[in-house]
């Protein structure tokens, strides 16, 4: 990062923000289900605006079902201890720990930049995934409305998209989502890692409560929006006992599909997660890490395609089988990925695409 940019990153509040990088915009009235009781009042969230030239990221990973994605924010207020995106804050000379949770980089120009990209003559339409790296509906979105502005652009050009979130704030944009879903242009995945409020408070301190997420799933499904529930991540001896109950709850809430991702601990996340275990689960911390390493060939993480999302070995196989058996029992085993329609796109160059 250029040296002349560092001054804008100092401090935790507006008194230390000479470049006026903070926002105080109006917000729509909505219950976002944000539980804040686990966050010290003394820690303010600092928002810094990033000037961007492009907004669409592209990848060719065989482990994810999309080629294009958009992240309206860097960093995430939800503060989930296991978040694989935490190391990305190092690019801004900030920590993967508290800085990732409280010093958020926003992209206020996302909508106009997106419109410019998708109306370019050489642009080929493929479904765009929103909120893959950090949540597009984290609490700051209530004021900034960057995600909503992106959705408005996508609606304008009938561009298909998917969303993944654990924030109930998504219901604010139900008008756009329902309209797009009716044309087979969008689907949503809601992350539900536990039904235990106490575990949620220490594992995902500023995310919506489990009950709020179930209400969100029900509301999305009732509006005709194809909704998947993701148990991401599954952590052995922390939340794996809830696999069956989460699948059943997802089915009852109207989800069309369920899935999971096994715990991933790249780079600094291993240290942060281990410290979290020792603080909250001292009786089993070593055992949990030993189990995780047994599914990662003796390491805390494997980046190899094909196994990084699911792990390998006896424990990983048992988790896979439990998911498979329960999916069949509740009637979700035959569900398939939504095929979004790229032929309606009115921007650059339309192309049929799968998601």
C-alpha positions as CSV (number, residue, x, y, z in Angstrom):
1,X,0.0,0.0,0.0
2,X,1.3,3.5,-0.9
3,X,2.8,5.4,2.1
4,X,0.5,8.3,1.6
5,X,-2.5,6.1,2.3
6,X,-1.5,4.9,5.7
7,X,-2.7,7.9,7.6
8,X,-6.3,7.1,6.6
9,X,-6.1,3.8,8.4
10,X,-5.1,5.0,11.8
11,X,-7.5,5.0,14.8
12,X,-10.8,3.3,15.6
13,X,-13.2,6.2,15.1
14,X,-14.0,9.4,13.2
15,X,-11.8,11.6,15.4
16,X,-8.8,9.9,13.8
17,X,-10.2,10.0,10.3
18,X,-8.9,13.2,8.6
19,X,-9.8,12.1,5.1
20,X,-13.6,11.8,6.0
21,X,-13.8,8.2,5.1
22,X,-16.8,7.6,7.4
23,X,-20.4,7.5,6.3
24,X,-23.6,8.6,7.9
25,X,-26.2,7.8,5.2
26,X,-29.9,7.0,5.8
27,X,-31.0,3.4,6.0
28,X,-34.2,1.5,5.4
29,X,-36.0,0.2,8.5
30,X,-35.2,-3.5,8.7
31,X,-34.5,-6.1,11.4
32,X,-31.1,-7.4,10.5
33,X,-31.0,-9.8,13.4
34,X,-27.6,-8.5,14.5
35,X,-26.6,-9.7,18.0
36,X,-24.0,-7.3,19.4
37,X,-23.8,-8.4,23.0
38,X,-20.5,-10.2,22.5
39,X,-18.7,-7.1,21.1
40,X,-17.1,-4.5,23.5
41,X,-18.8,-1.1,23.1
42,X,-15.3,0.5,23.0
43,X,-14.5,-1.0,19.6
44,X,-15.9,1.2,16.9
45,X,-16.1,0.1,13.3
46,X,-13.9,2.1,10.9
47,X,-14.9,2.4,7.3
48,X,-12.4,3.3,4.6
49,X,-13.4,3.8,1.0
50,X,-11.4,2.1,-1.7
51,X,-11.2,3.7,-5.2
52,X,-11.7,0.8,-7.6
53,X,-11.1,0.3,-11.3
54,X,-12.7,-3.1,-11.6
55,X,-15.3,-5.0,-9.4
56,X,-15.7,-8.4,-11.0
57,X,-13.2,-11.1,-9.9
58,X,-12.7,-14.2,-11.9
59,X,-11.4,-17.6,-11.0
60,X,-11.1,-21.1,-12.5
61,X,-11.1,-23.1,-9.3
62,X,-12.8,-26.5,-9.7
63,X,-14.0,-26.4,-6.1
64,X,-16.5,-23.5,-6.5
65,X,-19.5,-23.4,-8.9
66,X,-18.9,-19.9,-10.3
67,X,-16.4,-18.1,-12.5
68,X,-17.2,-14.5,-11.6
69,X,-17.7,-12.9,-8.2
70,X,-18.1,-9.5,-6.5
71,X,-17.2,-8.5,-3.0
72,X,-18.6,-5.1,-2.0
73,X,-16.4,-5.1,1.1
74,X,-13.0,-6.2,2.4
75,X,-13.1,-7.3,6.0
76,X,-16.2,-8.3,7.8
77,X,-17.9,-7.0,10.9
78,X,-19.5,-10.4,11.7
79,X,-16.2,-11.5,13.3
80,X,-16.5,-15.2,12.6
81,X,-13.3,-16.8,14.1
82,X,-13.0,-19.3,11.3
83,X,-13.3,-17.0,8.3
84,X,-10.9,-18.0,5.6
85,X,-10.8,-14.4,4.2
86,X,-9.0,-12.9,7.3
87,X,-5.5,-13.1,5.8
88,X,-6.6,-10.8,2.9
89,X,-6.3,-7.8,5.3
90,X,-2.6,-8.1,5.3
91,X,-2.6,-6.5,1.8
92,X,-3.6,-3.3,3.6
93,X,-1.0,-3.6,6.4
94,X,-3.7,-4.7,8.8
95,X,-4.1,-7.7,11.0
96,X,-6.2,-10.8,10.3
97,X,-7.6,-10.5,13.8
98,X,-9.3,-7.5,15.2
99,X,-8.5,-5.2,12.2
100,X,-10.4,-7.6,9.9
101,X,-13.5,-7.2,12.0
102,X,-13.4,-3.5,12.8
103,X,-11.5,-1.8,9.9
104,X,-13.6,-2.4,6.9
105,X,-12.7,-1.4,3.3
106,X,-15.8,-0.4,1.3
107,X,-16.3,0.0,-2.4
108,X,-18.8,2.8,-2.9
109,X,-18.2,3.0,-6.6
110,X,-19.1,-0.6,-7.1
111,X,-22.4,0.0,-9.0
112,X,-21.1,2.4,-11.7
113,X,-17.9,0.3,-12.2
114,X,-20.0,-2.8,-12.5
115,X,-22.3,-1.2,-15.1
116,X,-19.3,-0.1,-17.1
117,X,-17.9,-3.6,-17.1
118,X,-21.0,-5.5,-18.0
119,X,-22.0,-3.1,-20.8
120,X,-18.6,-3.4,-22.5
121,X,-19.0,-4.9,-26.0
122,X,-16.7,-7.8,-25.2
123,X,-18.3,-8.8,-21.9
124,X,-19.7,-12.3,-21.8
125,X,-22.5,-12.9,-19.4
126,X,-22.0,-15.6,-16.8
127,X,-23.6,-15.7,-13.3
128,X,-22.0,-13.5,-10.7
129,X,-21.6,-14.6,-7.1
130,X,-21.9,-11.9,-4.4
131,X,-20.4,-12.0,-1.0
132,X,-18.1,-15.0,-1.4
133,X,-15.1,-13.6,0.4
134,X,-16.8,-11.4,2.9
135,X,-20.5,-11.0,3.7
136,X,-22.3,-8.6,1.3
137,X,-24.9,-8.1,4.1
138,X,-22.7,-7.4,7.1
139,X,-24.0,-4.6,9.4
140,X,-22.4,-1.7,7.6
141,X,-24.4,-2.5,4.5
142,X,-27.4,-1.1,6.4
143,X,-26.0,2.4,6.0
144,X,-23.9,2.2,2.8
145,X,-26.3,0.1,0.7
146,X,-23.5,-0.8,-1.7
147,X,-24.9,-4.3,-2.2
148,X,-28.3,-3.0,-3.0
149,X,-26.9,-0.6,-5.6
150,X,-25.1,-3.6,-7.2
151,X,-28.4,-5.6,-7.3
152,X,-30.1,-2.6,-9.0
153,X,-27.5,-2.7,-11.8
154,X,-27.9,-6.4,-12.2
155,X,-31.6,-6.1,-12.4
156,X,-31.4,-3.3,-14.9
157,X,-29.5,-5.6,-17.4
158,X,-31.2,-8.9,-16.4
159,X,-27.8,-10.2,-15.2
160,X,-28.0,-13.5,-13.3
161,X,-26.4,-13.7,-9.9
162,X,-26.2,-15.7,-6.7
163,X,-25.8,-14.5,-3.1
164,X,-24.3,-16.1,0.0
165,X,-24.9,-14.5,3.4
166,X,-25.6,-15.1,7.1
167,X,-27.1,-11.6,7.4
168,X,-30.9,-11.2,7.8
169,X,-30.5,-7.7,6.2
170,X,-30.9,-9.5,2.8
171,X,-34.6,-9.3,3.4
172,X,-34.4,-5.5,2.8
173,X,-33.8,-6.4,-0.9
174,X,-36.5,-8.9,-1.2
175,X,-38.2,-6.8,-3.9
176,X,-35.3,-7.2,-6.2
177,X,-34.5,-10.8,-5.4
178,X,-38.1,-11.9,-5.9
179,X,-38.4,-10.1,-9.2
180,X,-35.1,-11.7,-10.4
181,X,-35.9,-15.1,-9.1
182,X,-39.2,-15.1,-11.0
183,X,-37.2,-14.8,-14.2
184,X,-34.7,-17.5,-13.1
185,X,-32.0,-14.9,-12.6
186,X,-31.0,-15.4,-9.0
187,X,-30.6,-17.8,-6.1
188,X,-29.5,-17.4,-2.5
189,X,-27.4,-19.5,0.0
190,X,-27.7,-18.8,3.7
191,X,-24.9,-19.9,6.0
192,X,-26.2,-21.7,9.1
193,X,-23.4,-23.1,11.2
194,X,-25.2,-23.7,14.5
195,X,-28.6,-23.6,16.1
196,X,-27.0,-23.0,19.5
197,X,-27.2,-19.3,20.4
198,X,-24.4,-19.5,22.9
199,X,-22.0,-21.1,20.4
200,X,-23.1,-18.5,17.8
201,X,-22.2,-15.7,20.2
202,X,-18.6,-16.8,20.6
203,X,-18.0,-18.2,17.1
204,X,-19.8,-15.6,15.0
205,X,-20.3,-12.7,17.5
206,X,-21.8,-10.0,15.3
207,X,-23.7,-12.2,12.9
208,X,-27.5,-12.8,12.9
209,X,-28.9,-15.2,15.4
210,X,-29.8,-18.8,14.4
211,X,-33.5,-18.0,14.8
212,X,-33.2,-14.9,12.6
213,X,-31.4,-16.9,9.9
214,X,-34.2,-19.5,9.9
215,X,-36.8,-16.8,9.5
216,X,-34.7,-15.4,6.7
217,X,-34.6,-18.8,4.9
218,X,-38.4,-19.1,5.3
219,X,-39.0,-15.6,4.0
220,X,-36.7,-16.1,1.0
221,X,-38.3,-19.5,0.2
222,X,-41.8,-18.1,0.6
223,X,-41.0,-15.4,-1.9
224,X,-40.1,-18.0,-4.5
225,X,-36.3,-17.5,-4.3
226,X,-34.3,-20.8,-4.6
227,X,-32.5,-21.0,-1.3
228,X,-29.7,-23.3,-0.2
229,X,-28.5,-23.7,3.4
230,X,-24.8,-24.1,3.9
231,X,-23.3,-25.5,7.1
232,X,-20.0,-23.7,6.6
233,X,-17.8,-24.7,8.3
234,X,-18.3,-28.1,9.9
235,X,-15.9,-28.2,12.9
236,X,-15.3,-31.6,14.5
237,X,-16.3,-31.7,18.2
238,X,-17.6,-28.1,18.0
239,X,-20.7,-28.1,15.8
240,X,-20.6,-31.4,13.9
241,X,-23.2,-32.9,16.4
242,X,-25.7,-30.5,14.8
243,X,-25.4,-31.8,11.2
244,X,-28.7,-33.6,11.3
245,X,-30.6,-31.0,13.2
246,X,-29.5,-28.2,10.9
247,X,-30.5,-30.2,7.8
248,X,-33.9,-30.9,9.3
249,X,-34.3,-27.2,10.3
250,X,-33.3,-26.1,6.8
251,X,-35.9,-28.4,5.2
252,X,-38.6,-27.1,7.6
253,X,-37.7,-23.5,6.7
254,X,-38.2,-24.2,3.0
255,X,-34.7,-24.6,1.7
256,X,-34.4,-26.5,-1.6
257,X,-30.9,-27.7,-1.0
258,X,-28.2,-28.1,1.8
259,X,-24.5,-28.3,1.7
260,X,-21.4,-28.0,3.8
261,X,-17.8,-26.9,3.9
262,X,-15.2,-28.5,6.2
263,X,-13.2,-26.2,8.4
264,X,-10.3,-24.4,6.6
265,X,-7.4,-22.8,8.5
266,X,-5.1,-21.2,6.1
267,X,-2.2,-18.9,7.2
268,X,-2.9,-16.8,10.3
269,X,-6.3,-18.5,10.8
270,X,-4.7,-21.5,12.4
271,X,-3.2,-19.4,15.2
272,X,-6.4,-17.3,15.7
273,X,-8.6,-20.4,15.7
274,X,-6.3,-22.4,18.1
275,X,-6.3,-19.5,20.5
276,X,-10.1,-19.3,20.3
277,X,-10.3,-23.0,21.1
278,X,-8.0,-22.7,24.1
279,X,-10.0,-19.8,25.4
280,X,-13.5,-21.2,25.0
281,X,-13.0,-25.0,24.8
282,X,-9.8,-25.7,26.9
283,X,-11.0,-29.2,27.7
284,X,-10.9,-30.3,24.0
285,X,-8.8,-27.8,22.2
286,X,-5.9,-30.2,21.5
287,X,-8.2,-32.9,20.5
288,X,-10.1,-30.7,18.0
289,X,-6.8,-29.6,16.4
290,X,-5.5,-33.2,16.2
291,X,-8.7,-34.3,14.5
292,X,-8.5,-31.5,12.0
293,X,-4.9,-32.4,11.2
294,X,-5.9,-36.0,10.8
295,X,-8.2,-34.8,7.9
296,X,-5.5,-32.6,6.4
297,X,-2.6,-35.1,6.2
298,X,-1.0,-33.8,9.4
299,X,-1.5,-30.1,8.7
300,X,-4.1,-27.6,9.7
301,X,-4.9,-26.8,6.1
302,X,-4.5,-28.2,2.6
303,X,-5.0,-26.0,-0.4
304,X,-5.2,-28.8,-2.9
305,X,-8.3,-28.7,-5.2
306,X,-10.7,-31.5,-4.5
307,X,-10.0,-31.9,-0.8
308,X,-9.6,-28.4,0.6
309,X,-13.4,-28.0,1.0
310,X,-14.2,-31.5,2.4
311,X,-11.0,-32.9,4.0
312,X,-10.1,-36.5,3.7
313,X,-9.8,-39.6,5.9
314,X,-12.1,-41.4,8.3
315,X,-13.6,-38.3,10.0
316,X,-14.2,-36.4,6.8
317,X,-15.8,-39.5,5.3
318,X,-18.1,-39.9,8.3
319,X,-19.2,-36.3,8.0
320,X,-19.9,-36.8,4.3
321,X,-22.0,-39.9,5.0
322,X,-24.0,-38.2,7.7
323,X,-24.9,-35.4,5.4
324,X,-25.8,-37.8,2.6
325,X,-28.0,-40.0,4.8
326,X,-29.9,-37.1,6.4
327,X,-30.4,-35.4,3.0
328,X,-32.1,-38.6,1.8
329,X,-34.3,-38.9,4.9
330,X,-35.6,-35.3,4.7
331,X,-36.1,-35.4,0.9
332,X,-33.3,-33.1,-0.2
333,X,-30.9,-35.7,-1.7
334,X,-32.3,-35.3,-5.2
335,X,-32.1,-31.5,-5.3
336,X,-29.8,-30.0,-8.0
337,X,-28.1,-26.6,-8.5
338,X,-30.2,-23.9,-10.0
339,X,-29.6,-23.3,-13.7
340,X,-29.7,-19.5,-14.1
341,X,-30.7,-18.0,-17.4
342,X,-28.1,-15.8,-19.1
343,X,-30.1,-15.4,-22.3
344,X,-32.1,-12.5,-20.9
345,X,-29.0,-10.4,-20.4
346,X,-29.2,-7.0,-22.2
347,X,-25.7,-5.7,-21.6
348,X,-22.6,-7.0,-23.5
349,X,-22.8,-10.4,-25.0
350,X,-25.3,-13.0,-23.6
351,X,-24.2,-16.6,-23.1
352,X,-26.0,-19.5,-21.5
353,X,-24.4,-20.3,-18.1
354,X,-24.8,-22.7,-15.3
355,X,-24.6,-22.2,-11.5
